[in-house]
């Protein structure tokens, strides 16, 4: 009943599935590194890419053996019990590691989002009536001559969204968003989005004091 476990046909499908799964896992983990810039995440992604190449190499080896058999060059090679078990165990280990990485990545995205939200709240004075959802204040827009396009991008940046998230929401290229935000930072002399948050919160407090 388990004769198929010793035939290359089974391992072609088996390793092809692992190849796609490990590549997808590596891509997701890489996106988390781009999002949070934690090098432990990068190491995790590199390991997954190594597993992807191992899986792809095994798939190519098995596929070549099957092609040689179909072309009549060699007879169908039956794997030994040791080789079959070794390949199965290696494949299952790759699947397990990739699955654990995906679970940790999901938690990592949530933690990164919580860190951003906490940073945003820490920059806003306790007595401030301004909330990030309100976006740039009229005083800042007029004072620094912020365009409508720049305002739309900046308002989302004030919510702690990444450039990719802003680009997706506004249906624009990431490069366009980066250019617009850079323009806002230059006009307001804010080094980045967190400084822009503090500047905006301070501006509405100054208006209220006046």
N, C-alpha and C positions, 0 to 999 in steps of 0.2 A: 504493500500500500504506500510505502514511503520511497519507492524507487525514484520518483521525480526529484527528490532531494539531492540525488547524486548526478543529475543531468544538467548540462550547461543551459538548456532552455529555461529552467526554473530560475537560475541565477541571473540570466539576462534581464528578466522582468524584475527580480528581487533587487538587483543593484541599480537598475534604471530608476526604480521608485526611490531608493535611498539617495541617489544622485540629485533628483529634483527636490526631495525633502531637505537635504543638507544645504543645498544652494539657497532655497527659500529661507531657511533658518538663518543662514549667514547674512543674507540680505537684510532681514528684519533686525538682526542684532547690530549690523553696521549702521542702520538708520538711527538706532538708539544712541550709538556713539556720536554720530553727527549732531544729534539733538542735545546730548548732555556732556559730551567731550570727556568721558571718564575712560582712562586707558585700560582699566580692568575689563571694560566692555569690549574694547578693541582687541585685546588678547583673546577673548571669547570668540569674537568674529573670525579672527585669524585661524583658530583651531577648527572652526566649522568649515572654513574654506579648504583647509588641509583635508578634512574628512570628505569634502565634496570631490576633491581631486582623487582621493583613494577610491571612492565609490565609482567615479567615472572611469578610472583606470581598470577596475575590476569588470565593469560593464563591457569595456572595449575588448578585454582579454577573452571574456566568455563569448562575445559576439563574433570575434575572429575565429574561435574554435568551431562555432556553429557554422560559419560561412565556409570554412575549410571542409567540414563534413558534408555540407550541401553540394559543394563543388566536386566532391569525390576525391579530394586530396588526401584526407585522413579519415579514419573511422571515428565514429562518435566516441569521445573519451568520457568514460564514467569516472566521476570523482571518488576518491577513497573516502572512507568514513571520517578519517581525521581531517582531511582537507575540507570536506563538506561542513563538518561541525565548526571548524575554524572560521570559515567564511560566514556561516550563519551567526556565530557568536560576535564576530567583528561587526557585521551589519546591524545586529540588535544593539550593540554598544553605541554605535553611531546614532541610531534612532533615539536611544535613551538620552544621550548627551544633547542631541538637538532639541528634544522635547523639553528637557529641563531648562535649556537655554531660552526657549520660547517663553516658558512660564516666568523665568526670571526677568526676561525682557519686558513682559507685560507689566510686572511689578515696577521695573525700572522706569518705564514711561510714566506710571502713576506717581512715583516718588519725585521724578524730575518736574512734573507738573505741579506737585505740591510745593516743591522748593521754590519754583518761580512765583507761585501765588503768595508764599510766605515772604519772599523778597519784596514783592510789590507792596504788600501791606505794611512792611517795615519802613518803607520809604515815605509813606503817607502820614503826616502828623495826626495825632489822635484827635485834635480839635478841628480837623479839616472836614468841610462839608462835601469836598470833591471825592468822587468815586471813579475808578478807571473806566467804568461803563459810560461815563459822560464824555470821554474823549478830550481832545484839546480844548482849552477855554478860548472864548472869543478874543480875550486880550492877547493871548499868545498868537493866535491866527493873524490878527491885525498887526501886532507889533513886529512879527518876523515875516509877514507876508507869505504865509503857508498856502500853497495852492490846494484845490479840492482833492486832486489825486494824492498829494502828499498827506493831506489830512486823513484821507481814508486809510492809507497804509499806517500812519502814525497812531490812529485810534485803535487799530487792532494790535499794534506793537505795545500800546499802553496796557492791554489786557494780558500781556505776557506771551502772546502767540509768536511762534517762530516765523522766519521769513517764508518758509515753505507753506506753512498754514495760511499766512496772509495771502500769498500768491494764489493758493487754491481757492480761498474765499472770494478774492477779487477777480479771479480768472485772468491772472496776468503771469508773466514770466518771473521767475525768482530774481533774475538779474534786474528787471524793472523795479521790483520792490526794493531791492538793495540800493539802487540808485536814488529812489525817492526818499527812503529813510536817511541815507547819507546826506541828502540835501537838507532835510529837516534838522539833522544833528549839526550841520555846518551853520545853518541860519540861527539856531538857538544856542550854539556853542555847547551843546550837551554831548558828552563823550559817547553816550549810548542810550538805549531805551530806559534803563533804570534811572539815569540822570534826568531823562525827559519826564519821567513820572514825578520825580521830586520837584522839578521845575514847574510842572503843571499844577501840582498840589499847592505849591508855594504861591503861584500866581493868583489863584482864586482866594487864598487867605489874605493876600495883599489887597485885593479888591474889596473884600469884606471889611478889612480894617479901615480902608479909606471911607 
